[in-house]
Amino acid sequence: MEGVQAVFDPWSPDFVADPYPAYAELRARGRVHYFAPSNQWLVPRHADVAALLRDRRLGRTYRHRFTHEEFGRTAPPPEHEPFHVLNDNGMLDLEAPAHTRIRRLVSKAFTARTVERLRPYVEALADRLAADLVADGGGDLVARVAEPLPVAVIAEMLGIPEADRHALRPWSAAICGMYELNPPEETARRAVAASLEFSGYLRELIAARRSAPGDDLISGLIAAYDEGESLSEQEMISTCVLLLNAGHEATVNATANGWYALFRHPAQLAALRAAPAALLPTAVEELLRHDTPLQLFERWVLDDIEIGGTVVPHGSEIALLFGSANHDPAAFDRPERLDLARKDNPHISFSAGIHYCIGAPLARIELAASLAALLRRAPDLRLAATPERKPNFVIRGLRELLVTV
């Protein structure tokens, strides 16, 4: 156990800066490791992570089968309740049948045809953002391109008025702080405040859409509710928050992480600039794999499970290390190498199984659009300063990415 703690230190700035050597050591040491500081079992290998994401002996929640006491867990503090009410009623943290019901309703907005209809809007917005960045001679690529593009797209889908969108990113950041390992009380306080404000805002917006429906996802969810498809108002609010958070958080970080990787691999960036149309599809997948925006995904052990000869008992929590799995040489040829032409790329950055990211097709369009726009508008784009990473481990991103043209 002490050896694992010496290798895996998610609160260390050095580890957060580059966790991939530590992952290699974890994979070499075995298939599963108990990590006492977070009371979790770490799973670092690709084959195990991929299989466990599909294993129904694990769940994102246990409350559909057990009480806290039956599961050997302590209920969250009462003062954290607003966060948990909001978080626990979203489909990401539900299991069947509630998850199945909500996902079926939401998936209607994310069909291939629906998402493809958004492509012109996404590409036009990406081009405008890139043009503005170039006109100013550069700036912070995170604030100028990576953030506004996916926030605007998912807000447009949901029908969030443009004047209100400035609040979405701060609310999301506060709530997502709770997904880190052992978040401090101050993080919980901010998440509770954001949960109350975000929920209150959406409750008012839903009421407005009931009176005056529009051509947006919130109006569609209200219509489903009115037609008896059993979507409560809290589920509607939680689903909207989930879509707003998940709909931009990973894309923002994938964009920033991806460009930073390109700047550190000039030969690969040159190849992409020389043949963007040919390389963009595989480049998007490789950038998602190479520096994974979501490094860890948690599951509860609903029934005893054996991993590599180790029995992980009912009531435990498993931490699936996406970042490690995406660098496993058993699944990828020379995984530490950035290869934008990589063909065999079974990365799991969008998860797998019933919780596979419903917005993955949209995220791919957004990533390709912003890459293409910047390659076209700023063929000499270059790094202006070494970026500072956010201190977060689970959600991996940059504070800013200063560039010049």
N, C-alpha and C positions, 0 to 999 in steps of 0.2 A: 504493500500500500504506500509506504514512504517513497518507494522508487517511482511509482506512478505520479505522486504529487510533485516530485522533483522534475518530471518531464512535462506534465500537463499543468500549466499555471495560467489560467485564463484571466487573472487579474494583473499579470505582469505586462508592462508596456513592451518589453522585448518579445514576449510571446505573442502579444496582439500584433506587433509589427510583422512578424513572420512565424506563424504557427506550424508551417509545413514540415520543417525538420523534426519537430516534436511528434507530429503525427506519424512520420516514418518510423520513429522509435517505438511508438505505441503499437503500430501494426506488426513490427518485428517481435514484440514481446508477447503477443497473443491476440485472441479474438474478442475478449471482453475483459474489462478492468474495473474494479470498484474504486470510486473516487469519493473519499470520505467528506471533503469540504462541502460538496453539494449533495451528498448522499445519493449518488447516481452510479449507474453502471455505464461505462463508456464503451461504445462499439465503433472501432476505427476502420474495419475492412469493408470494401465495396460490396462483396457478395453477401455479407451478413446484413449490412444496412439495407440493401435492395430487397432482401428476403423479409426482413423484419417490418419494413414499411407495408408489406402486404399480409402480414401475419395477424389474424384476428384474435389471437391471444393477447395482443397489445391493443391499447386504445388511447386516444387523446384525452379521454375522460374516464373515470370509473364510476361516476355518479349515476349512470344508467343501470348499474348492477349492484352497487354497494353504497352504504353510508360511509362517512369519513371514519367512523369508529370501526366498522366492519373491515375497512381496508387498511386499518392501522395508521391512519393519517389524522392530523389535527386540522380542524376547520380553519379557514383564513380568519384573521382578526376582523371583528365587526366593522372597524373603521375603514377596511379595504373593500367593503361590500359593493360600492358603486362600480369599482373596476371589475370585480368578478361577475356581477350581474351582466355588465356589458360584454365582457370577454367570453363568458361561459355560454352565452346564448347565440354565439356566432357558429356557423357550420364547421369552422376549423377545429373547434373544441367540443364538438358533439359527435356521437356515434349513432348508428342506425337504431331506431327508424327516423329520429329527428333529423340527423344529418342527411339521410337520403331524401327526405321530403323537401328540405330547404334547398339542397343542391339542385334538385330537379327543377325547382322554380327559377333559381338564379341562372342555371345553365342556358336557359332560353335566350339570355342576353349575350352569351358568349359562344354561340354557335359559330362555325367557320364562316358562314355567310354574313352573319352580323358583324363579326370582327373585321372581315375583309372590307365591309362598307366603310369602316373607320379609317382605312389606309390613306385615302386622299387628305383627310383632315389631319392625321398624324404627320404625314410627310410635309404638308404645307406649314404646319406649326414648327416642325423641326427645322425646316429651311429658314423660316423667319427668325427663329432663335439663333441659329448659326450665323445668319447675315448680320444680326445686331451685334453679336460678339465680335465678328470681324470688323465691323464699322468702328468699333471702339478700340481696335487694336489688340484685343484680348481681354482677359479678366478671369473671374472664377468660373470655371466650366461647370462646377457643381451647381452654383446658384443661378447661372445664366442659361444652362441647357439641361443638365441632368435632372434637376428638380422640377422646373416649370412644365416640361413636356408631359411626363406621366401624371402629374397632379392635374393638369388641365384636361387630359384625356379621360381619366376616371371620373372627374367632377362633371365633365360634359355628359358622360354616360348616365350618371345618376341624376343629373339635373340640378347641380349645385350652382346657384347664381354666381357669376364671375366676381361680383363685389364681395362675396363671402369667402372666397377660396384662400385668401391670405391666412386664415385661421387653421386650415386643414393640416398643414405641415407641422406647426407647433403642437397641436393636439396629438397628432400621430406620433411624433417623437417622444412626447411624454408618456403615452400609453405603451409604446414599444420598449421603453426602458424596463418594464416589468418582465420582459422576456429574457433578460440577461440572468446569469447565474447569481443567486443570492443577492437580489437587488436590495440596496439600503432603504431605510425608512423614508428618507427624503425623496427617493425615486418613487416609492409607493404613494407618498403624499401628492406629488405632481401628477401621477397617473390617475389618482382618484379625482383630483380637481378637473383634469382634462376629460375624464369619463363623464362627469356630471355636466360639464359645459357642452361637450360634443353631443351627448344624449339629448340635452335640452334643446340644442339647436335643431337636431334632426326631428325631434318630436314636433316642433313648430313647423318645420318644412313639410313633414308628412301631413299635418293638418291643412296646410296651404294647398298641397297637391290633392287632397281629398275634395277641396272646394273647386279647384281649377286644375284638373289633370293635364299633364303634358306628354310629350313623346319621349319619355325617359324611364330609366329603370325603377325609380321610386314609384312613379305612377303605375308602372306595370306590377310591382309588388302589391300596391294597394288594390289594384283590380283583382289580383289573385286572391287576396284576403277577402275582398267583398264577395267573390264568387265561391267562397267556402273552401279554399285550399289550405286552411288551417295554418296560417302564418300569423302569429301574434304580433302585436305592435313592438314588443321588446325584441322578438326575433328579427323583425324588420329593421329596427334601429341597430342591433348588433351586426346584422348582415351588411348594412350600409357602412358601418365603421370598419368592419373587416375588409370590405372591398376597397374602401378608400385607403386604408393602411397598407394592405397587401398589394393593392393595385399600383402603388408608386414606390414603396419603400425598397423593394428588391431591385426595381428598375433603376432607381436613382443610384444605388450603390454599385450595381453591375456596370452602369455607364462610367462612373468615376473610377472604379477598380480597373475596368477594361482599358480606359485611356491611359491610366498610369502604367499598366502592364505594357501597352504598346510603346510608350515613351522609353521604357526600359529595355525594349527589344526592337531597336531601330531597323534591323533587317526585316523583321516581320511587318512593321509599319510601312516600310518602303514597298514590300510586296503587295500589301493591301492597297496602298495608294496607286500602284501600277495597274492593278486589276480588281477594282472594287466590286464590280458586278459578279465576277466569278468567285471571289473569296468571301463576300459578305455572309452568305448563309452558314458556311462552316465557321467563319470567324466569330459570329454571335455565339454559337454553341461553345467554341473553345474559350472565349473570354468568360463565359458563365462558369465553365469548369475550372479554369486556371486559377482564378481568385474568387471563390464562391461567396456570393453576398450573404447567404444564410449558412452559417458554419455548423449549426447544431439544431437538431429537432428532437423533441422529447416525446416519449411514450410511456404510459403506465402498464405495468405487467398485471393483466387481469387473471391469468392462470400461469402457474409455474412454467418456465421455459428453459430449455438447455441450449447453451451456446458454447461450442467447443469443449464440451465436457464439464462446463460450469453451470450449475442450476441457479438461475436468477429467480428468486421466489416471488409469488403473488404479493402484491403490495409495493414492489420496488418500482423505481423509475429508471428508464433506460434513456441515455443520451446518444442519439445516432449522429455521428460526426460526419456531416456531409462534406466538409472541407477535406477531411482525411480520405474518405471514400473516393472523392474525385481526383485524388493523387495516388491511388493504389496501383502499383505496377502490375498487379495481377489482372487489372481491368484496362489499363492504358499503357501503350508503348511510350517509354520515356516520359512519364507524367509531369516531371518538373519542367520540361521544355514547352514553351509556348509555340504551338504549331497551328496557325490559322487555317491550314488546309487539312487538318486532321479529319479523317473520314469515320473511323470507328470511335465514336465518342458517346458511350452510354452514361453520360453524367446524370447525376440525380439532383441537380440544383433546383428543380421544380418538384421534388419529392416523388412519390409513386403510390400506387394503390388508390384507395377511395379518397384520400386527401391530396391526390395529385393537383397541382395548382390549376384552378379553373381558368385563370387569366394568362396561362403560358403563351397561347398563340398571340394575344395582344402584346404581351411583354416582348416577344420576339420582333413584332412589327415595330414597336417603339425603339428598341435597341438598334435595329437595322436602319431605321429612318434617321436617328440622330447621328449614327456613324457615317452614313452616306452623306448627310448634309454637311457635316464638318469636313469630311474628306474633299467634298466638292468646293465648298466655300473657303476653306482654309487649308490648301494643300501644303503649306509650310508651317502648320500649327506645331508649336513646340512648348515644352515645359519651361515655365518661368521661375519656379522655385520648388524645392523638395516639399511635397505635401505632408501635412500632419494627419495621422490617422485618428479617427474617433477612438475613445478608450474602450468602446464596446467590443466584446468578443463574438457574441452570438450573431448579431447583425453587423456585418463587417463593411465599413465604409470610410470615406475621407471627410474631414472637416471642410476642406476646400481643395481645389486643383487649379492653381494659377497657371494660365497659359498666355502665350503671346503669338502674334502673327506678323 
